[in-house]
Amino acid sequence: MKFVNFLIKPASSLCNMRCRYCFYADEAALREAASAGVMSGGTAEALLRAAFEAVDEGGAVSFAFQGGEPTLAGLDFFRGFAARAEALNRKRARVSYAIQTNGLAIDADWAAFLAERRFLVGLSLDGDKAVHDEFRVDAAGRGTWNRVTRSLALLQRAGAEVNALCVVTRRCARMAQRAYNNLKRLGLRHMQFIACLDPLEAGRGGEAYSLTPELYGEFLCSLFDAWYRDWKSGNYVSVRLFDDYVHLAMGFPAGTCATAGACGGCFVAEGDGTLYPCDFYCLDEWRLGHVGGAPLESLWLDGAGRRFLENSSRRPAECESCRWRRLCNGGCQRDRYVSDGVHNYYCEAFKRLFDYAGGRIAEIAAAERRYLAGR
């Protein structure tokens, strides 16, 4: 395998926060065992060996850590993981690290380690103190904005690379530019805006935080305006979704499975080493196997892996005649539903964005092509 990508949950669904929209708490509650516990050294060793056995000579391996809250596995776990990865990387693969964290456990030692090992740190910040503190609360129900922004300052002082991850809730959708500008004021130049997920067994749009296609479309258009103004003035800020659309318009591959409209590029490893095909499908029915079992490349060939890829390939019927198909690609499988065919819940939101901003996406793509040609 030229590329091996792992998303690792070293503390499973354990968390020191109680976010009101947490999709993983909902997902874990539907499994036979909600928590797989903290990953042991033996399981981490088996995972590392599987990764470096599967990768081609000179290929690339990425290890991204998520949760729950991954820092609950402890700093010593991460130090040991990185040291062991170095020792086992006999094929001289390019190794990259990332961690998605709520930031509560980050102190000076954590910040120094993450900077030294060049982790890309995704820090969850919902754009605005009032919105963040409404939904992202600790175990006692208290808001966490002040503590997370203190952690951000520690990471920035240490020289760590930090991205903001903002969950787009119903309330956040009404203040797109305020959220974007506030994150810029905190010194963040790379941002991801992720549409919140409704519980798996509930209908869409029924929760207090739920998005509707109309609200999400409004959010995307307003956010694009602010982002485009910055690009036009030479003050570029990376917004992952818009970056992906520009790259697709340039003829490059999509940077995420959601914009590729296809799954299968990542193995999710739970705390006990159980493997799943996607963070949104860490459910008993979608178990692929276990680290140290079958070779990684074989896990997509039959059983749950093959069924998952087959489901992923069933794109919405609307895509066939849509003028924006090559930019959208049908969106994320988690947002698809079956009702007289396959559809994407946010289809109208994406159409609204592309109708509104498609010309400007093409403008940026053309400028980027000229820049690359002149280098």
Residue pairs with C-beta under 8 A, 6 or more apart in sequence:
1 54
1 55
1 56
1 59
1 296
1 297
2 55
2 56
2 59
2 60
3 55
3 59
3 60
3 61
3 62
3 265
4 51
4 54
4 55
4 59
4 60
4 61
4 62
4 93
4 267
4 296
5 61
5 62
5 64
5 265
5 266
5 267
6 47
6 51
6 61
6 62
6 63
6 64
6 266
6 267
6 268
6 269
7 64
7 65
7 66
7 266
7 267
7 268
7 269
7 279
8 39
8 47
8 63
8 64
8 65
8 66
8 70
8 268
8 269
9 36
9 39
9 65
9 66
9 67
9 68
9 70
9 268
9 269
9 270
9 271
9 282
10 38
10 39
10 44
10 65
10 70
10 73
10 77
10 78
10 271
11 38
11 39
11 67
11 68
11 69
11 70
11 71
11 72
11 73
11 271
12 28
12 35
12 36
12 37
12 38
12 39
12 67
12 68
12 270
12 271
12 272
13 24
13 25
13 27
13 28
13 34
13 35
13 36
13 67
13 68
14 35
14 37
14 38
14 67
14 68
14 69
14 72
15 22
15 25
15 67
15 68
15 69
15 72
15 102
16 69
16 72
16 102
16 104
16 105
16 138
16 139
17 69
17 102
17 104
17 136
17 137
17 138
17 139
17 144
18 137
18 138
18 139
18 141
19 25
19 102
19 135
19 136
19 137
20 134
20 135
20 137
20 208
20 209
21 135
21 167
21 169
21 196
21 197
21 207
21 209
23 196
23 197
23 199
23 280
24 67
24 68
24 279
24 282
26 199
26 200
27 200
27 280
27 282
27 283
28 34
28 35
28 282
30 200
30 201
30 283
31 282
31 283
31 284
32 284
35 68
35 271
36 270
36 271
36 272
36 274
37 271
37 272
38 72
38 73
38 74
38 77
38 271
39 73
39 77
39 269
39 271
39 272
39 273
41 77
41 80
43 271
43 272
43 273
43 291
44 77
44 80
44 81
44 84
45 84
46 273
46 291
46 292
47 269
47 273
47 291
47 292
48 81
48 84
48 85
48 88
49 88
49 292
50 291
50 292
50 295
50 296
51 61
51 63
51 296
52 61
52 85
52 88
52 89
52 90
52 91
52 93
53 295
54 295
54 296
54 297
55 61
55 91
55 93
56 91
56 93
57 91
57 92
57 93
58 91
58 92
58 93
58 94
59 91
59 93
59 94
60 93
60 94
60 95
60 96
61 89
61 93
61 94
61 95
61 96
62 95
62 96
62 97
62 98
63 81
63 85
63 95
63 96
63 97
63 98
64 97
64 98
64 99
64 100
65 78
65 97
65 98
65 99
65 100
66 99
66 100
66 279
67 100
67 101
69 101
69 102
69 104
69 105
70 99
70 100
70 101
71 99
71 101
71 104
71 105
71 106
71 110
72 105
75 109
75 110
75 113
78 113
78 117
79 113
82 97
82 117
85 95
89 95
96 118
96 120
97 117
97 118
97 119
97 120
98 119
98 120
98 121
98 122
99 114
99 119
99 120
99 121
99 122
100 122
100 124
100 165
101 121
101 122
101 123
101 124
102 123
102 124
102 136
102 144
102 148
103 123
103 124
103 144
103 147
103 148
103 151
103 152
104 138
104 144
104 147
104 148
104 151
106 151
106 154
106 155
107 154
108 154
108 158
110 154
111 151
111 154
111 155
111 157
111 158
111 160
112 158
113 119
114 121
114 155
114 158
114 160
115 155
115 158
115 159
115 160
118 161
119 160
119 161
120 161
120 163
121 155
121 160
121 161
121 162
121 163
122 162
122 163
122 164
122 165
122 192
123 148
123 151
123 152
123 155
123 162
123 163
123 164
123 165
124 136
124 148
124 165
124 166
124 167
125 132
125 145
125 148
125 149
125 152
125 164
125 165
125 166
125 183
125 186
125 188
126 132
126 135
126 136
126 166
126 167
126 169
126 172
126 179
127 166
127 172
127 175
127 178
127 179
127 180
127 182
127 183
128 172
128 175
128 178
128 179
128 182
129 143
129 145
129 146
131 169
131 171
131 172
131 175
131 179
132 143
132 144
132 145
132 148
133 143
133 144
133 145
134 143
134 171
135 167
135 169
135 209
136 143
136 144
136 145
136 148
137 143
137 144
138 144
149 186
152 162
152 186
152 187
152 188
155 162
156 162
156 187
161 190
162 188
162 190
163 188
163 190
163 191
163 192
163 240
164 183
164 186
164 188
164 190
164 191
164 192
165 191
165 192
165 194
166 172
166 179
166 183
166 191
166 192
166 193
166 194
167 194
167 195
167 196
168 193
168 194
168 195
168 196
168 211
168 216
168 219
169 196
169 209
169 210
169 211
170 208
170 209
170 210
170 211
170 212
170 215
171 209
172 179
172 219
173 211
173 215
173 216
173 218
173 219
174 215
174 218
174 219
176 218
176 219
176 220
176 222
176 223
176 226
177 222
177 223
177 225
177 226
179 193
180 191
180 223
180 226
180 227
180 237
180 239
181 226
183 191
184 237
189 237
189 238
190 237
190 238
190 240
191 237
191 238
191 239
191 240
192 239
192 240
192 241
193 219
193 223
193 239
193 240
193 241
195 211
195 216
195 335
195 346
196 209
196 210
196 211
197 280
197 334
198 204
198 205
198 206
198 207
198 210
199 207
204 210
204 337
204 345
205 211
205 212
211 219
213 345
213 346
213 347
213 348
213 349
214 348
214 349
216 346
216 349
217 346
217 348
217 349
217 350
217 351
217 352
217 353
218 352
220 241
220 349
220 350
220 352
220 353
221 352
221 353
221 356
221 357
223 239
224 242
224 353
224 356
224 357
224 360
227 237
227 239
227 242
228 357
228 360
228 364
230 236
230 237
231 237
231 364
240 255
240 256
241 259
242 361
243 255
244 254
244 255
244 256
244 259
245 259
245 327
245 361
246 361
246 364
246 365
246 368
247 253
247 254
247 255
248 254
248 259
248 326
248 327
248 329
249 327
249 361
249 362
249 364
249 365
250 365
250 368
250 369
253 260
254 260
254 261
254 329
257 263
257 264
257 265
257 266
257 278
257 332
258 331
258 332
259 327
259 328
259 329
260 329
261 315
261 319
261 328
261 329
261 330
261 331
262 312
262 313
262 329
263 277
263 278
263 308
263 309
263 312
263 333
264 277
264 300
264 305
264 308
264 309
264 312
266 277
266 278
267 275
267 276
267 277
267 288
267 296
267 299
268 275
268 276
268 277
268 278
268 279
268 282
269 275
269 291
270 276
270 282
273 290
273 291
273 292
274 287
274 289
274 290
275 287
275 288
275 289
275 290
275 291
275 299
276 282
276 283
276 286
276 287
276 288
277 286
277 288
277 300
277 304
277 305
277 308
277 309
278 286
278 308
278 333
278 334
280 332
280 333
280 334
281 308
281 334
285 304
286 304
286 308
287 304
288 299
288 303
288 304
288 305
289 299
299 305
300 306
300 309
311 333
312 333
314 336
314 342
315 329
315 330
315 342
316 330
316 331
316 336
316 341
316 342
316 343
316 344
316 347
317 341
317 342
317 343
318 343
318 344
318 347
319 325
319 328
319 329
319 330
322 328
322 351
324 350
324 351
324 354
324 358
327 354
327 358
327 361
328 350
328 354
330 336
330 344
331 344
331 346
331 347
331 350
332 344
335 344
335 345
335 346
336 342
336 343
336 344
336 345
337 343
337 344
337 345
344 350
354 361
